Amino acid sequence: MLNFLKGLVYDFVLLLALAGRQKKSNSPKALIVRTDEIGDFILWQSFVPELVHCSLLKGYTVDFVGNTSVRTLFNLKGKHFFSKAVWLHKHAFKTNMYYRFQFLRNIFMEGYDIVINPIYSRSKRIDDSIVKAAKAPVTIGMFRNKENYAGYENRYDFKLYKQLMPEMDKPVFEFYRNKAFTEFVTGSKSLINKPEFPVENIHADIPSKLFHDYFVVFPGSRNAKRIWPTENFVEVSNYLYEKYKWVAVVCGSRADLPYCKAFMDQYAHPVKDFTNKTTLPNLLMVLKGAKCLLSVDTGSIHLAALVNCTTFGIFNGSQYGRFAPYPKEIADNIVALYPAKVEAAINRGDKNELKNYEYVVNIPYASVTVLKMITAIKKFIPEPISS
């Protein structure tokens, strides 16, 4: 009931934001909306040039609305393709009604002619609200899944999009869904075959502080349910130090501080703490020089894939096939570790069972054992040469 009432408040704020007449620009304007998380952005950002330069948008001024968490990555590449970027603070958008009103009102007053929303897990309360606020004559999106829509919200996006890319056969790795959507919008075959990023444009001094061979530990997650036990990270890190003498480098955001501190409190070998000390571009460079990454299912895995960092990722089966496992032709060194039940279904090729993992599931991440992780490391990383 509380969630339903919150939705009514959001609807009322949107109605207020749409009051009055739009200001129409003398030149045509388009908006691309991409407000989801870091991993989603990474698997999409390579298609920006093809979208912005397509025949549909020829002669248009193109703006971008994005999640503020990807701003530093966007500024290295994406900003060169857009006239303006508008940054959404998602927490404020959901909790501060004045901020929400002002944001939606500003979108409405821009008078966009075309709005493109490349998000598959569209949300009534975030990206679809922004699309509705724009009141553009042409709106293009994907046939969405049901993940971020409550049952009573299902009519909200009825006729919101004038053009919808049909649902694809599932599971589809998100990069390929983004590629199909780009081709749907542009009417042309995409030439992008894997995520790309101009790391040569990153000027970071943090990697110069790392004098030893090292591996990166990313023990946190923005979702408390996506946590692998600290003692597991410590045990695997002990193995890497004792076997290879690699130094542990702990990374994470401000929200990850408790998990990173817990790791460092229990880990007895040399460690460097970069928690909340790196931008996303800096983290890319740290990963680029690392021997490997240990992480749960977070955006750090997609960052690692961009710079060819060998990764051992802990997954619980949620959204199987969409964000993991990585197709070999995109990255052949991203090792996805699943609980025994999920792994068995994968090995059997049991499509009916794997359908159960289309959305987020509640299988504990701790179901992935330390032994499974160390076995994967032994299989993937060569034994050190004895002196």
Secondary structure, 3 states (H helix, E strand, C coil): CHHHHHHHHHHHHHHHHCCCCCCCCCCCEEEEEECCCHHHHHCCHHHHHHHHCCHHHCCCEEEEEEEHHHHHHHHHCHHHHCCEEEEECHHHHHHCHHHHHHHHHHHHHHCCCEEECCCCCCCCCCHHHHHHHHCCCEEEEECCCCCCCCHHHCCCCCCCCCEEECCCCCCCCHHHHHHHHHHHHHCCCCCCCCCCCCHHHCCCCHHHHCCCCEEEEECCCCCCCCCCCHHHHHHHHHHHHHHHCCEEEECCCHHHHHHHHHHHHHCCCCEEECCCCCCHHHHHHHHHCCCCEEEECCHHHHHHHHCCCCEEEECCCCCCCCCCCCCCCCCCCEEEECCHHHHHHHHHCCHHHHHHHCCCCCCCHHHCCHHHHHHHHHHHCCCCCCC
